[in-house]
């Protein structure tokens, strides 16, 4: 049974070069979420999450809300295995995929086709499996002969087409997203949205962070509201959204 369980998860980020009160005060003035602390040796740390307890079960569509710096991206990265909790534990059952940064692994000096192989490897595709999906990726991107060109020669929209086409060829049991993906290309957007809807429809657990009340209510039945690295509210999507977006 697919699930995600977080038990008392805390994430601290050490700031190794933070020396002196003046630097610490500047950090405090810029921080919008979390908390500034010091460990036993006096090193400055920023707390991204504090004692977070969440259980996600198969079939759930869950939204994350909160101001910038509230811990949404940190929580998504913990769920996707990018960050390891400083305290507490997380247990993930099921194959997960993260669409937090779809351009991760794209080499601007390599061609489009070479980048399909590079990004595919990062997503965990074996060579044989990727070879079977390569034509699908190439056709979906609509880049044609540009696939033989270095990615640095692409427009921003073309780069996003390539990254999107590679990253969404997967079909995970758990899908983790930081905002709804946008290709920046009006002619490609509807096709991309349709693929995302299909991907979400077939996944067993969806976790998506967004600032859009409409998008969250359209796709989620449950919303978790984070504030300063802690869960402020967790419940029915309509109830939590109405409390937050007021």
N, C-alpha and C positions, 0 to 999 in steps of 0.2 A: 504494500500500500504506500503510495507516494505521500511524503510529508516533510515538513520542516519544523524542527523544534529548537527554540532558543531558551536556555535556562540561565538567568542571571548574567547575561552577556554584557561585558564591559570592554570597551576598546579605548586604549590610551595611545597617543602619538607622542613619542619623546622628541624634544627639541634640543638636540645635542649642543648647539652653539649659542643657546640663550644664556647670556651672562649679564648680571647686573639688573637692578630694579628698573632702570630706564627702558631697557629692551623689553622686559616683562610687561611694563605698563603700556608700551606701544602695542604689544601683542594683544593685551586686554582691550585696548581701544578699537582694534580692528576686528576682533572676534565677534561673530554674530550668533554663535551657538556653542554648545559644549561648555567646558569649564577649564580654567587654567589651574594646574596643580603642580606639586613637586613630589618626586619620589623620595625614598629613604635616603638617597645619596645627594639630594638637593637638585637633581636635574628637573628642568621644567618640562611638563607634559600637558598636552591638550586632550581632554576627555571627549571623545566623539560619541560614545554610547555609555550609558550607565544602568546596569542591572535590568536589562531588557528581557522580558519573558513573553514569548510569542509561540503559539502553536498554529501551524497552517496544515489543513488536511486536504486530501484529494478532492478535487472539484471546486475548490475555493478560488475566487477572483478577488484579489486584495489590492487596494490602493494605499499609497503612502502620501501623506500631506505634512506640511510644516514649512516654516520660513526657511530661507537659505541659511545653511549652517545648523539646522535642527538635528541632523544625523541621518537624513534619508539615504544619501549616497553611501555613507559608511555602512548602514544597515544592509543595503543592497549588495555591497561588496563582501560583507561577511557571509550573507546567504549564498553568494556565488563562489565563495572560497578564495577570494582575492586577499581578504584580511582574516587573520586568526585572532580570536578574542584574547584580550589580555587576562581576563577572568571569565569564569563561567564556561558554558559549552554549547555547541550547536550540533545537531544531528540532522543530516539531510538524507532522505531516502528517495532515490529516483535520479534519472539523468537530467542535469540542469544545463541551461545555456543562458548567458548574459548578453544583452544587447545594450549595455551601458555605454560602451565605446566601440562602435562598429568599425572605426577606422584603425583600431589597434592592429599593428603588424603590417600595415600598408607601407610599402617602400616606394617613395616617389621616383627613385632612379630605375626601378624595375618596370617591366611592361605590365599591362593589365593581366595578361595570361599568367605571367610569373607571380603576380600578386594573388591570383586565385589559389595557386599552390601554397604560397606563404601563409595567407590568412586561413586557408582550409586546414593547414597543419595545426595552426593555433587553436582552431575549433575542435581538433581531435579527429579529423578525418584521416583514415588510412589512405595510402596512394590509390589503391584499387577503388575504394568507395568514392573518392574525390573524382577519379577519372570518369566514373559513371554519371556524376552530376555536373561535370564541367560544361557540357553542351547546354544544359538547362540554365546554368549560371550565365554563360555567355549570351544566350538568346534573351534572357530576361533583362540583362543590362542594356541591351539595344546599342552597344558601343561599336559593333561591327569591326572595321579595320583598325579602329583606335586601340583595340586590345593588343596590337603589336607595338604600340607606342609607349614611351615612358609615362608613368602616371603624372609626373611633374608637368607634362604638357596639357593635362586635362583641365577643364574648367572646374570650379567647385561643384557644380551640379553633376558633372560627369564622374568626379571622384566619389561623390555620394552614391551615385547609381551603382558603381562597381562595388563599393563597400557593402551597400544594402543587399545587393544581389548575392554576394557571397555569404553574408552573415545570416540571412533568412532562409537559406536552403536547408537548414537543420530542422528537425522536428523533435524538440525536447519534451520531457515529461513536466519539467519545471521551467517556466520562462520568466526571466527577470529583466525588467526594463526601467530605464530612467527617462521618463517622458516618452510620448509617442514619437516614433521615428519620422522625420520629414526629409524628403530627398532634395527639397529646394528647387525642384523642377516641375512646373505645373503639368507639363505633358506626360510626366512619369508618375505623378503623385497618386492618381486614382488606382493605377495598377499596383503600386506599392501598398496603398491602404488595403486593397483587397487581399494581398498576400498576408499582411499583418493580421487581418481579421481571421483568415483561414488558420494561420499559425496559432493564434490565441484560442480559436475554437477547438483545436485538436490537442492543446496542452492540458495537463491535468491540474497544474497549479500555476496561476498567473500572479506576479507581484509587479506592480507598476507605480512609480512615483510620478506625480504630476501636480501642476498648479491649476489645472483646468477642472472645474467642478463638473462641467458637462461631460467631458471625456471619462472622468472617474465614475459618474453615475451610469454612464452608458455601458461600461465594461466591468464594473465591480459591484459585488454585493456587500462587501465589508471594507471599511477604511480604518487605517491606523494613523493617528495624529501624533507626530513626534514634536517635542519641544525641548531644546537644550539637551538632546541626547537621551531623553526619557519618553516613555509612552504616556501621553496626556489623556488620550481617549482611544478606545478600540471597540468598534461595534458596527451596527447597521450602517450601510453606506449613506443613506439619506440623512439619518440622525447626525452622524459625525460631520458630514459635509455641511449641513445647515448650521451646525455649531461653529465650524471653522470659517466658512465663507460668509461672515456677517459683518 
